[in-house]
Structures are given as structure tokens and as C-alpha cells.
């Protein structure tokens, strides 16, 4: 009796999986068989859809549909032995759609100082996503060159795609916005894994998991074929992710949140219009606002005994370290023993008088002395630094961040030790977007909030 029941159950499960597989096969056929312009449009739509998996939507199924569809497009390209330019076009269109919709917010930066930058908006709206899409185009081209039919193609695609993501995050100081792992930004349990494997590790397993459904259809000679045994791969991968989420939830639930005794933080975040911030006539008003908010007397502040005041990145639109009056005003505002942690531009001058500017993190004590400095080393291309500035400046192209000239990259990560504060890792990227490497010797105790 039990044997018969087991047989019926097994047959019922196999029948369900078979029907689902057949449905997946039918869905895959348009991707595999489409050619020419419709194929390029398919790739663009898939890339645009994948952007919905990132903030603020965080619709993860969009990632599964997008990357599964891209695998099937590659199946069709490989089966037809498509030309390299056709293969590259598919990858480029996917990346262009993803970055065009995923980085829409960049366009707002061109409207901060509209008189200066608005004319660049139409060009950058196409040029920046198009430039970043070169990495995805190259990844797909390399994948199809060594394409196989089966689970191996998912592994090949995953590793090659992540190689392209790594290059995108490092070339010309890198632009690692919207790594695949960032789709878990709203899922704290899964995001816990970055403490072990980092953002790139989580991105790698995310791409493999979101592409695993493509294993159900393996295309040979241009004809889709399914295999019920292929369900083993997606079920194992998704089961692994469920286990990862469960472990992350346990880590969150069982990890004590310990505050350091004797330290009280005040985070100061005024709201300034960026087009007004960098006007020289507003510098006194901006500094005065920060100082007044830093010294604000409240019942909660008295209870906490504020020891550290934190200002955002580039809080002062001038060289704070070279403004004796501003440092004196800071000294009058801070109480004895208090520290100010702030972002501020910094200048270093050579013997010939040439200046190099840094986007810095500075610690100032109650006497107005700067006791610690970190120069940001992961700069945003065209935002904080201008690649090939000698050439582009002649063409009228400048960086988007107002104020000083192009920032110089700092020497690298710095662990800061200041009086009354545990050692902490200075922020690698004050915006909080660049993937930070693990530092087990000196883990960060707190980070400066982004502006």
C-alpha cells in the first residue's frame, strides 16, 4: 500500500514538473528563434525589466525573467553561429536597457546647475548607459564564443558576466552602481552573506540563481529540448538561497547590538539646494546652519551626552582646513572632549604651487585642530573626477560636482584612531554604493552618512 502511494505521489510530482517544463519550453521559443531587430528589442526590454529588481522597487522576479531570457537569446545566437557583431549587439542592448532605466536618477544631477549642464543631459542619457553597456556586450560576446548546451552554460555565463561587472567597478576608478547583489538591499537576511563573500560574491550567486530556470530548456541545432532531470539544478540552487536566507535571519536575530559606552552621536543633515550650495556668497550661511544644528540643545542630547557630531560628505563648500575663521567657529561650537567628523574638500599644494584636491573625511577636536584625515580613494567618474581631463576640458566637458576642480584619488583605506573613539575603518565610499572589502582586523564601527 505504501509502495503504491509513493509511486502515485512520485508520478504526480513528475507530471507537474513535466507540465511546467513544457510551459517553460513554449515561453523560451520566441527568445531562441527571434532574429534581427526583434531580437535586439527583446534584449533591450529584458534589460529594462531587470532594473525593476533594484531600489526602490526591489521586484526580484524581474531579475529571474530578464537573465533567463538573456540565456535563451544566447542559446539562439550560439545555435545559429551568429556573427560577433550580432552577439555583441544583444549584450549591449540588454545592458543599455538596464542602465538607462536603472540609473535614471543621474539625469537629475544635470539639472542642479541647469545653466551649465542641462545641454549635456540628452547626450549623457544615451552616452553613459551606452558606455556601461559595453561591458555587458563584451560579456555576452565572450560567452557565446565558448557556449555549451546544458547547465555548464549557466556557470559560464555567471562567471563571465561577473568578470565584466568587476571590470566595470574598477576601470577609470570604477562605477559599481547596481551590482546584481544589490537587488537584496531590501532583504536583510540574504544581505548578511556579504559579511563572508562580499558584494561581488553575492552578485555571483544571484546571477546563477536567477539564470537557473534556463536549464530547463537546452537548445541544440536551433531546437529547444527539455529534460525533467534539469529540475535538480534550479531546485538545489533555490533551496540553497532559502538556506542562505534562513541563516541570515538567524544571524540577525541572534547577533547582539552592542553600543560603545560613553559615546553619543549627533548626525547633522541640513537640506540645501545643490545649485545654491556652491555659490561663494552662501558659504557663511551654510557653515552657520551646520554649527547651529550641531549645538542645538535638546532633552535627548543631554541624556545621550553627545561626544561626536557627524556632518555629511562635502559638508562645507570650501577648503575647511585652510579657513582659520571656520575652524575657530567649530572650536567655539564644540564642547570640551567633543569631536566633529565631517566630509570636506581638501587641497595639497606642490612646491610649484600646483594644487591637488581631495574629497576628504576629517576629524576635528574641540580646539579646532584637524587630528585625522582620510582622502576618498574610490571616486565617481565624471562626478568627482574627470578622466582624461586635459582633453575633455578643452571640449567644454567638466565634472558634475560643483566647486573645486577634479578630485585626486586618495592612497587607499585608512583605519582611524582618535581620542575617546574605538578604531574604525574610514568610509571607502561615502555614498555607500561601492562594494567594500572585508576587513577582519579592523571592522568599521560606524560610517559617515551620505549627503
Buried (B, 14 or more C-beta within 10 A) or exposed (E): EEEEEEEEEEEEEEEEBEEBBEEBBEBBBBBBBBEEEEBBEBBBBBBBBBBBBBEEEBBBEBBBBBBBBBBBBBBBBBBBEBEEEBBBBBBBBBBBBBBBBBBEEBEEBBEBBEEBBEEBBEEBBEEBBBBBBBBBBBBBBBBBEEBEBEBEBBBBBBBBBBBBBBBBBEEEBBBBBBBBBBBBBBBEBBBBBBEEBBBBBBBBBBBBBBBBBBBBBBBEEEEBEBEEEBBEBBEEBBEEBEEBBEBBBEBEEEEEEEEEEEBBBBEBEBEBEBBEBBBEEBBEEBBEBBBEBBBEEEEEEEEEEBBBBBBBBBBBBBBBBEBEEBBEBBBEBBEEEBBBBBBBBBBEEEEEEEEBBBBBBBBBBBEBEBBBBBBBBBBBBBBBBBBEBEEBBEEEBBBBBBBBBBBBBBEEBBBBEBEEBBEBBBBBBBBEBBBBEEEEEBEBEBBBBBB
